[in-house]
Amino acid sequence: MSSATTPNTQPISTPENPLVVLNITAQINEKLTSSTFPQWRAQFEALLIGYDLMDYVTGESHCPLSNGTPTSSSRKTHWVRQDKLILSAILASTSSTITPLIATAKTSHEAWKKLNNMHASRSRTRAMQLKEELTLVQRGNRSVPDYLHAVKALADEIALTDHPISDDDLTLYVLNGLGPDFREIAAPIRAREKSLMFEELHDLLVGHENYLRRMEMASQQLVAAANFTARKNGSSGGQQQRTSYKPNGSRNPSFSRSGTQQYKDNRNNNKG
């Protein structure tokens, strides 16, 4: 006995291959503007990789052809729907000045390619500006942790523009801006054959800064002790001098009394 059945040709999201809806508001913390492309792209790429959708925007995943069978039609429809969801997420995550530039894109790959092409030259220019800042940065009066944080922030921003800074170059940038107080530790770091990771460099420089502070405190304590001793000795000498010297000019009280008595005796003798 046979029964006529109508195949289900509606595009469905199966448990094995569900459609992924990106929650841009919750997952991307800032919209794409002309100056935030590196940060935006890093967030969006992480999101797509996490959902295994990166192949859509890179163009590695192509829309499957349909040969008219329900299965092939369903696969094609599923791909188109997923691609449109990604395209919608891209459009929703761009600012009002960027959205019109990619509004005509038909696929997520087309929109992604346009955005990368538009910002490629800007990224190179920005990378050059940041490298110049990295060359000129100085520690000044900042603590070593604050100085290293500023250098690392510049290096990370450069890396977002596809121009990462190597560990050796980052070490040189850091050492060049430290100042003369760190020459003692800078020389052996430069002479190392093995590259230092930033975390290792951070620990070495913070430790040296703490050493310099201890030395400075010890020096200040020695100076304070020497000044106290000098003041104490000076005070003792002044007290002795005041004891042996009187304002009336008599240096010795006993001498003064004997001289007065002798004067009286001579005067009495003259009267007699």
C-alpha positions, 0 to 999 in steps of 0.5 A: 500500500502506497501513500502519496506524501508531500515532501517538506520543502520549507527551509528549516533550522535542524538541531544538527545545523541550527541558524545562528542569530547574533545579538550585536547589542550584547556582544559588540560593545561599540559600533563601527566608525571611521576610527574604530575599525581595528577594535570592531573587526577584532570583536566581530571576528572573535564572535564569528569564529566562536559560532563557526561562521567566519567562512561566510565573511571570508568567502570560503563558504559558498552558497550551495547549488540546488539541483531541484531536490528538496534536500539541496533546496533546503541546504541552499535556503539555509545558507542564504538565511544564515548569510543574511543574518550575518549581513544584518548583524554587520549592518546593525553594528556600524554607525550611521556614517558607515552603513550607507557605504555597505548597504548595497552588499548582497552577502556578508562576504561582500560587506566584509570585503568592502569594509576591509578595503575602505579601512586598509589605507587608514589602518596603515596610516594609523599604524605609522602614527602609533609607531612614531608615538611608540618611538617618542614615548618617555617614562618621565615622572611615571612609575614603571608599571604606568609607563609600561602600560602606556607602551603596551597600549600603543603596541596592542593598538598597532597589532590591531592594524595588522602590524604587530610589534615583535618582542625584541622591538617592544623591548627596545622601545621600552628601554629607550624611554626609561631614562638614565636611572635604568642604564644599569639594567638596560645593558644586560637586557640588550645583550641577551641572546634570547628574546624577553616576553613583555611579562618578563620585562615588566617583572625585571623593570619593576624589581629594579625600580623597587631596588632603586627606591630602597637605595634612595631611602637608605641614602636619605636615612644616612643623610638624616643620621649625619645631620642629626649627629652634626646638630647634636655635636654643635649643640654640645659645643655651644653649651660648653662655651656659654658656661665658661663665658659671661656677658660682663666679660669675666671668663672665670667667675672665681677669677672675677671674685678674687680680682675684686677682693684684691682691688678692695684690699689695695684701696684700704691700704692706700687709705691707711 
